[in-house]
Amino acid sequence: MMLKDDRILSEKTRIPVKSKAGVGAAMIEAPRGTLMHNYEIDERGLLRWVNIIAPTTFNHPLIQQDLYKSASEYAPEFEDEKTRGDACWRLEKIVRAYDPCTSCSVHSLDIDLIVDGRRVEVKEGLR
């Protein structure tokens, strides 16, 4: 049984390692898509360069495409005050369907709506 294994129950939670300079990269399938990351470490074991490419980066062009298509298809709903809120909510649902990370989801949709040549406030209609 694993709970009786001394290696698992050992109080040695940290094993000393000698720092070594180098560069490493990896890709892993994450819940939102492929996560890519690479690192450069100096001889003291300090990170000198880090590059992380989140899955939302790969999904962004498709999110934009779907938003454009939906906004174009439902343009009359944006023009009508009664249906404007639902039309904006539809766009938000498209973004959420791609399950972006929290910071991306918060900043991914900013609607500037022009109806008959004037800017229309849409924030009241958003849920």
C-alpha positions in Angstrom: 0.0 0.0 0.0 1.3 3.4 -0.9 0.5 5.0 2.4 3.1 2.6 4.1 5.8 3.5 1.6 8.6 5.4 3.5 9.5 7.4 0.4 6.0 8.9 0.3 5.8 9.5 4.0 9.3 10.8 4.4 9.7 14.2 6.0 12.4 15.0 3.4 10.4 17.4 1.3 13.3 19.1 -0.3 16.3 17.5 -1.8 19.2 19.8 -2.4 20.2 20.3 -6.0 23.1 22.0 -7.7 22.1 24.9 -10.0 22.9 24.5 -13.6 22.6 27.1 -16.4 20.5 26.1 -19.4 17.5 26.6 -21.6 14.3 24.5 -21.5 11.0 24.5 -23.3 7.9 22.4 -23.1 4.3 22.1 -24.5 1.4 20.6 -22.6 -2.2 20.1 -23.4 -4.1 22.2 -20.8 -7.9 22.5 -20.2 -8.1 25.6 -22.4 -5.7 24.3 -25.1 -2.0 24.0 -25.7 0.2 25.8 -23.2 3.8 26.6 -24.4 6.5 27.8 -22.1 10.3 28.2 -22.2 12.9 29.4 -19.7 16.5 30.4 -19.5 18.3 29.8 -16.2 21.7 31.2 -15.2 24.4 29.3 -13.3 23.0 30.4 -10.0 19.6 28.9 -10.8 17.9 32.3 -11.4 15.4 32.7 -14.2 16.8 35.2 -16.7 14.1 34.8 -19.4 10.7 33.3 -19.4 8.2 33.1 -22.3 4.7 31.7 -21.7 2.2 31.4 -24.5 -1.3 30.8 -23.1 -3.9 28.9 -25.0 -6.0 32.0 -25.4 -3.3 33.3 -27.7 -4.0 30.5 -30.2 -7.8 30.9 -29.8 -7.9 34.7 -30.2 -8.2 34.7 -34.1 -11.1 32.3 -33.9 -12.8 34.3 -31.1 -12.5 37.5 -33.3 -13.9 35.7 -36.3 -16.9 34.4 -34.4 -17.6 37.8 -32.8 -17.5 39.5 -36.2 -19.8 36.9 -37.8 -22.3 37.1 -35.0 -22.2 40.9 -34.8 -22.8 41.1 -38.5 -25.6 38.6 -38.5 -27.4 40.2 -35.7 -26.7 43.9 -36.5 -30.4 44.9 -36.4 -30.6 43.7 -32.8 -27.8 46.1 -31.9 -29.6 49.0 -33.4 -32.9 48.4 -31.5 -32.7 49.5 -27.8 -35.1 46.7 -26.8 -32.8 43.9 -28.2 -29.4 45.6 -27.7 -28.7 44.0 -24.4 -29.4 40.5 -25.6 -27.3 41.1 -28.7 -24.3 42.2 -26.5 -24.9 39.3 -24.2 -24.7 36.9 -27.2 -21.2 38.3 -27.9 -20.1 37.8 -24.3 -21.3 34.2 -24.5 -19.2 33.6 -27.6 -16.1 34.7 -25.7 -16.9 32.6 -22.8 -17.5 29.5 -25.0 -13.8 29.5 -25.7 -13.1 29.5 -21.9 -10.3 32.1 -21.9 -8.3 32.6 -18.7 -9.7 35.0 -16.2 -7.6 38.0 -17.2 -8.3 37.5 -20.9 -12.0 37.1 -20.3 -12.3 40.3 -18.4 -10.5 42.3 -21.1 -11.7 40.6 -24.2 -14.9 42.4 -25.2 -15.2 46.2 -25.4 -18.2 47.2 -27.5 -18.3 50.6 -29.3 -21.6 50.8 -31.1 -22.4 53.4 -33.7 -26.1 53.6 -34.7 -27.2 56.1 -37.4 -23.8 57.9 -37.1 -23.9 58.4 -33.3 -22.2 56.5 -30.6 -24.6 54.5 -28.4 -23.9 53.4 -24.8 -24.4 49.7 -24.4 -23.2 49.1 -20.9 -26.7 49.3 -19.4 -27.8 46.5 -21.6 -25.1 44.1 -20.6 -25.9 41.5 -17.9 
